[in-house]
Amino acid sequence: MESLLLADLVSDLPPAVRLQRLVSSLRTHFGCGAVALLKLEEDSLRPLAVDGLVRETLGRRFVVGQHPRLATILSRRDITAFDHDSTLPDPYDGLLDTRVGEPLPVHDCMGTSLHVEGQTWGALTFDALQTGTFTEAARDDLRRLTLLVEAAVRVTRLEQDLHALRLSRGGERADAQGASADEAEIVGHSEVIQRLLHEMQVVADSELSVLLLGETGVGKELFARHLHRHSRRAAQPLVHVNCAALPESLAESELFGHVKGAFSGATADRPGRFEAADGGTLFLDEVGELPLTVQAKLLRALQNGEIQRLGADQPRRVDVRVIAATNRTLRDSVRDGAFRADLYHRLSVYPVPIPPLRERGNDVLLLAGRFLELNRARLGLRSLRLSPEAEDALCRYPWPGNVRELEHVISRAALKAVSRGAARTDIVSLPADLLDLDGVTTPAATPETRDPTSGAILPSMREAIDATQRRLVRAALDACAGNWADAARRLDVDPSNLHKLARRLGLK
């Protein structure tokens, strides 16, 4: 085991691949059900690599204060083990990937905190369905291997810091921002999201105006915050303006401020949002809704860095970077005369399209995991997960409302499960029919779709084949640490055909 870990340490591997190989090797070595490597970010643990847990686990954030076992592991420098009859709930109850779809409780658990440069970095956890898996010999073994695990974490962090240095200008921003909690907010491992994050890392360091484009619910505000936090203005304010909520009569005052007596009710001088954002970033959400009368003054502010309070005689200088967002096609608005062409070109110096959820493949399961954990904590449940049929339904659905719709679907299904009698001490597995996804049907309860012996509802042939192919592709990707070429060889298919199949199955 030591030689394998050392070989990976000196190999030129992508960080995600190195960490995935690490947990997979540890699971094989200890012969257990699951291994998870979690990074501490403020008050939560974020899974960076897992083996043996359902895929949506990677999207979860385990708040340390809500999980006493994780809190206990973090509080100690030695190995921590929990007896099978421990009364402390296990954070992975129901999340072990048993391949039969049945959520089962964990019976054996051990873990250790990980430290890098004298600071608590995170935790490594081991879980098993069989009592007695983690013997005293296994704990001694983990004590010996912990130093190598910490070395792997340290190497990975150094590689990420070097990458951040290359992206930054002169290295002045090569700090911990690249691994901040903000990274945890944008959940997604898909290729399209990773490309977008890389692009935004570069543009964040510029002073260019950015126009975020995308459908309703894709998370444009989240990406605006990401840009601000990775910019030179990160220590200064980010001011959010919802342009769609500004009445035309007050829009100018809200943006640029007013002086006393400028209009009825103006009893004192009041700065606007531009002055509030001076030195920082102004986020103009739904900028396409701004009245034409205000657009001219906004253009002046962008061109000259000057604003003028309503009723004032003299302009004021402001230093503001503008990030705008819209779900409209502004080119069409310009053509129709509803939006100024010169303002459009000034705002869209660097346009950034945010991909809809239906183009993000397996990210839907990671995001679902995030919302499942939030609802588990909110409802006080022991465990909340998706059934395999629910996972397939989420992957097939086109998500017209994007991430926001997914959040509402998961929250609504969790509430329905509780209202229908699910006990808070149970492992609650959400079936597909609780998701209420329009256009995604579950097999109908008709004689043709029921097993004549058991009476169980059977899927259609197409649904059964798709579900099997989806599970095989996921398993191959997990086994190959996300390497599509290796997965194609493992499945004995042409790589281009595997990519086409994955897109059809909603995995890309």
C-alpha positions, 0 to 999 in steps of 0.5 A: 500500500505504501509503495502505491501511495508513494508512486502516485505522489511522484506521478504527474497526475491531475489533483482530482485523479490523485485524490480519487486513486487515493481513496479507491486504494484505501478502500481496497486495502481496508476491505471496507464499504466506503472511504471519503476524503473531506476538506474543512471549509469554515464550519463544513466538510466538503467531500473531495473524493469518495469511493463506495458512496452514492455519487450525489455525496460529492455535492453535500456539505456536512456542517460539523456542528450537525454531525457529532461523529465528524466533529469527534474525528476532527477534535482528535489527532489520533484514530477515532473508531465508533462501536456498532452500537454507538448512539451517535448518528453516522453522516453516511447512513443510507449513502453507501452505494450497495448497487441494489438500491436499498439504503442501509445503515452503517455498522462500523466506522473509523476516521482520522483528522488530517493536518497540513502545516500544523493546521486542521485540513480535513478528515478521512473517514471509513465506513462498513456495513459489516461489524468488526471490519475496523480492528485494532490492527486496521487502526494501527495500519491507518496510523501508519498511512495517515502521514502518506495521506497528508503528504498527498493532500500537501502535494495536491495543495501545492499544485493548486497554489502553483496553478493559481500563481500562473493565473495571477498577474505577478503572483500578488493574488496567489493566496487561499482564495482559489480554495475558498468556501466560494469554490464550494458554492459552485457545485459541479464537476462537468467539463462545461462548468470546469471550463467556465470556472477556469475562464472566470478565474482569468477574467476576474483579475481584469477590470473588464465589464462582464455580462452574465448570460443565461436562463432563469435559475442558472445561478447568475448571482452566484457566478457574479459573487465568484467573479468578485471574490476572485478579483482585486476588489475582493476586500471591497463591497459587492453591491447587488441591484435587482433592476427588475424590482426598481420602479421607473420613478425611483430607478435613477435615485436608487442607482445614483442617489439624490440630494435633499429637496430633489423631489417630494419626500427627499428630506435628506441627501442620499447616496446611490448604489454606485457610491455604495460600491465605490472601490468595489463591484456593482452587480446589475441583475436583470439589467435588461429591465432598466428604463431607457431614461436611466440607461443613458446615465448608466452609460455615462457612469461606465464611460467616464466613471462619473455619476450625478445625484438627482438634483445635484449640480456637480458630478462625482467620481466613482471607481466601480467595476460593473458585472451585469446579468440578464436572461434576455437576448439583449441583441433583440432588445437593441433591435426592438429599441428597448435597449441602447446599443451603445450601453449593450456594447459597453456592458458586454465587453466580456460576455459569459454564457452560463450553461443551463442545467440540462447541459451539465450532465451529472452535475444534477446529482451533485447539486441534488446532494447539496439540497438533500443535505440542506433539507435533511438538516432543516427537517431534522432527519437522520438520512435523506437520499434519492432512490435509483429511480429518482436519480434516473428521473433527475438525469432525464428531466430537461430542467427548464427552471434550472438549478432553482427548480431542482432546489424546489423539487428536492425541498418539496419531495422531502416535505412530502416524504415527512408529511406521508409518515416518514419518521425522522429516525428512518433512512428516508429514500425519495422515490421518483413519484415524489419529485413531480417532474412534468414529462418524466413518467414512471411506469404506469400501474397497468397489467402490461407493466406489472410482474405477474408473480410479484405484482411489482411495477416493471419499467419499459424496455427502453427505460430498463436499458437506459438505467442499466447503461447509465449505471455501467457508465457511472461505475466505469467512470468512478473506477477510472477516476473520471477518465473517459478514455480509460472508461471506454476501454473498460467498457470495451466501446469506442470513446466517441460512441461512449461520449455520444451515449453519455450525452443521450443518457444525460451524463454529460 
